Amino acid sequence: MHCAIQKAEVLDGAHLMQVLWDDGGESLYPAVWLRDNCQCPDCYLDSAKARKLLVEALDVNIGIKALKFDRKKVHITWPNEHYSEFEADWLKKRCFSRQARENLQRELFLPECQHWGSELQLPTLDFEDVLRNDEHAYNWLSSLKKVGIVRLTGAADKRGEILKLGKRIGFLYLTFYGHTWQVQDKIDANNVAYTTGKLSFHTDYPALHHPPGVRFSFCTA
């Protein structure tokens, strides 16, 4: 992102900063937010990418004493003579406008997705390839993120395969069923999963998780 500042000024009794961008956009930043996010060495530890300024030391009613700008930076002096600089790209990335927030939300939480239709072809990968090869594992996760379902073939017909797959990408969530659960035929089954009939696509208890996790199912012929 390469942005250029056209104008920056103080509004609302010094409690708000407005930036006008060369692309015609406009951004507003509360003074208290700017002070809390000061990037100077006294307020921010760059090596850890974390604030050093304590909340107890932050004046929530603070205003901007003086403001200067050029095309690439905003320079702010605070009432206690503390000095802050903010890069244009840094500010633009953190714009509070509704459109900017919607764009960021799509980027972070709503990735590209493929909607299902009658033409859907299930992405299919080899189980052992996913376990042993990072590129195949990445393709599996990318397809799972985009399509929502992936078929892996070639797993051994024995217990423990799901466990290996789960450990490949993270850790298995412990529930009251345990880490894994064996589904098999039962007499007088109290769930259709315990019968010999086919099961439709489904997820288990998605309403109990926010956001839903990844569900693994192991099927044998």
BELNORRA-V775498 format. One record per backbone hydrogen bond with DSSP energy under -0.5 kcal/mol. NH is the residue of the N-H (numbers start at 0). CO is the residue of the C=O. If there is no record, write none. Layout:
BEGIN
{{NH | CO} {NH | CO}}
END
This chain:
BEGIN
{{4 | 70} {5 | 19} {6 | 19} {8 | 17} {10 | 15} {14 | 10} {14 | 11} {15 | 10} {16 | 28} {17 | 8} {18 | 26} {19 | 6} {20 | 18} {20 | 24} {21 | 3} {23 | 20} {26 | 18} {28 | 16} {30 | 14} {33 | 29} {34 | 30} {35 | 31} {36 | 32} {37 | 34} {42 | 39} {43 | 39} {44 | 49} {45 | 43} {47 | 44} {48 | 44} {49 | 44} {51 | 42} {52 | 42} {56 | 53} {57 | 54} {58 | 56} {59 | 57} {61 | 58} {63 | 13} {64 | 62} {64 | 76} {65 | 76} {67 | 74} {69 | 72} {73 | 85} {74 | 67} {75 | 73} {75 | 83} {76 | 65} {77 | 81} {78 | 62} {80 | 77} {83 | 75} {85 | 73} {87 | 71} {90 | 86} {91 | 87} {92 | 88} {93 | 89} {93 | 90} {94 | 91} {100 | 96} {101 | 97} {102 | 98} {103 | 99} {104 | 100} {105 | 101} {106 | 102} {107 | 103} {108 | 104} {109 | 104} {113 | 145} {114 | 112} {119 | 116} {121 | 119} {122 | 148} {124 | 150} {126 | 152} {129 | 125} {130 | 126} {131 | 127} {132 | 128} {133 | 131} {136 | 132} {137 | 133} {138 | 134} {139 | 135} {140 | 136} {141 | 137} {142 | 138} {143 | 139} {144 | 140} {145 | 141} {146 | 142} {147 | 142} {147 | 143} {150 | 122} {151 | 149} {152 | 124} {157 | 155} {160 | 157} {163 | 159} {164 | 160} {165 | 161} {166 | 162} {167 | 163} {168 | 164} {168 | 165} {169 | 165} {174 | 172} {174 | 177} {177 | 174} {182 | 180} {183 | 181} {185 | 193} {188 | 185} {193 | 190} {194 | 191} {204 | 202} {207 | 204} {208 | 205} {218 | 216}}
END
